[in-house]
Every structure is written in C-alpha cells, then in structure tokens.
Amino acid sequence: MDKNTGFEKIALKYGLLSTAGLIAYFLLMNLVGLAYVVELRYLNFLILSYGIWLALKEYLRQTGDEIVYLRTLALGAFTSLTAALPFAIFIFVYMSNDTVFMQYVVENEMYGQYLNPYIVAFLIFFEGMLSGFFIAFTLMQYLKKSYLNSGVS
C-alpha cells in the first residue's frame, strides 16, 4: 500500500477527535465545578496521547505496519497541530466570554497579572504542540521495529 495514503486525513480525523475530547473534558469539568482545579488539565495530556496513538496505529495499519520514522513522527506532530489549534481557539473564545474564570486565572496563576485570553490561548496551543511532539516521539520509540529483527544490516 502507498505510504502516503491518507496521512493528512488521519491527522485531521484524530486531531479533531482529540479536540472534541479536550473540549468535552473542559466543559464537563466546568459543569461539575472542577474547572478551577488547574491540576486537572494534566489529563489533557492523556486525551492528546490517546488521539496521537490512534492516528499512529491507523497509519501503521494502512501502510502494513511499516514505520517510516520521520513520516510517522510528522503524523504525530500534525495530529497535535490539528488538536491544539482548535482547542486554543475554543479556550480563547471561552476566556473572552467568561470574565469570572479569566479573573480567577489572573489572580491564582503564576505570572497571572500578565495573562489575557490571547496569551492563555497561545500558551494552550504551545503546550499542546510541545506535549504532542513529546508524545509522538515517545510513542515512536515504542512502535518502531528493531533493525536487528528486520534483517537490515
């Protein structure tokens, strides 16, 4: 099967699925009154990890379990991009409209006095991209096949 099959579609599909998970989780935490527990945002890492994992597994299934290291690493990064950007836009819109929550963040976060919805959204995007790249790199170490086992010298 062609190694280029559906690369962008896979990243878009699982990136947007991850975005949906991140937004649903944020809204659920808000609904049950836990949005103010900032430490719970670390679970976003698990949601993003699962989305990248699904994207990588789908790509490997389509390519016959053949890992092209940089291509699959790029798939993880692109999946992160398609998850982090819409989520950051959502956070920007949310923080712009929920001034009480924004004020809570300003008062309770380190360097909060410098935060506004633009900076918060940028930080969410940057954090998502950096986390996603780290996740993709880590998963690639787990998924790659050893050259010793494949007979390549």
N, C-alpha and C positions, 0 to 999 in steps of 0.2 A: 504494500500500500504506500502511496505517496506520503513522504514525511511532512509535507506542507498541508496535508488535509485538515481543514477546519481549525487551524491554530488560532486565528482571530475569533472564530465563532466560539470555541471552547473557552477562551479567556473572557470573552464578553458574557457568555452564559453563566459561568461560575463566579465571575466578578460581580455581576448584577445579583446573583443568588446570595452572595456574601453580603452585598449592600442591603438586600432585603432582610437578611438575618440581623445585621447590625442595627438597622432602623427599628425592626420589631423588638429587639432586645432593649434598645434605648427607650422606646415607648412603653414597653412592659415595666421597666424599672421606674419610669416616671409615673405610670398608673398605680403601682403599688407603693409609691412614695420612697423608693430607694435611689432615685436619680441623684440625690445629694451625697450618696456614698460613692465618692470618686474612685475608690479602690476597685469597685465592681467593673470599672471599664477594662480591667485586665482580662476579663472574659472575652472582650472583643478580639484579643489575640487568638483565642481558641476558635472563634467563629471564622476569622480570616484564615486560620490554619486549615480548617476543615474545607473551606472553599478552594484553597490552593491545592490541597490534597486531592479533592475530587477532580479538579482541572488536570492535574498531572496524571492521575490514573486514567482519565478518559483519553488523554492524548496518547499515553502509552498503549492503551487498548487499540486505538485506531492505527498506530504505527507498528503494531505487532510486538509490543514490549521492547522496542529498540530505543535506547536512550541516546539522544544527541545532546550532550551535556549543556552546551550554551543555549541551544534552542529550547530545551525544557526549563532551563533557568530563566530564560526570557519569558516563557509562558507564565511562570510563577510571578514574575515582575509585572507583566501586562495584566494578569488577573488581579494583582494588588492594585494597580492603577485604576482598573475599572470598578474596583470595590471602594477604594479610598476617596476618589474624586466625588462620586455622587453622595457618599456619606458625609464628606466635608461640606458639600453644598447644603445638604439637609441640616447639618449642625449650624451652619451659618444662618439659614432661614429661621431655625428654631431659636437660636440665641438672640437673633434680632427681634423676635416677637415675644419671647418670654424674658422680660427685663428683670423679673424677680430672680430667676435662675441665673441669669448673667451676672446680676449683682452678687449673688451668693458665690459664684466662681471668683469674681474680682476680690471679694473680701476674704476668701478662705484658701486660695491657691497661692503658692509661692510666685512672686512677681505678679500677683493678680492685678495690681494697680496699672500694669501695662497692657492688660488684656482687653480686647473688644471682640465682637463677633468675627471680624476679619482675621484677627490673629489666632483666635481659637480655631477657626476653620482651617487656617493654614497649618497650625500645629497638628490638628487631627489628620490632615492629608499627609504631612511629613511623617508623622508617627506611623500611619498606615502603610506608607510606601517603604519606610525603613524596616518595619516589622515584617512586611510581606516579602521583602528581599531576603531577610534573615530566614524566614520560614521556608521560602523556596530553596535557598542554599542548603539548609539543614535537611529538608526532605530529599533533595537530590543526592545527598550523601547516603541516605537510607535506600533510595530507589536504584542507584546506579549498579550496574553489574560489574564485577571484577574482571579486568582484562585477563587475569590468570585463569579464570573459569571459562572464558570465551575462546581460548586458544590463540589470541592475538599476541604476537611477540614484539 
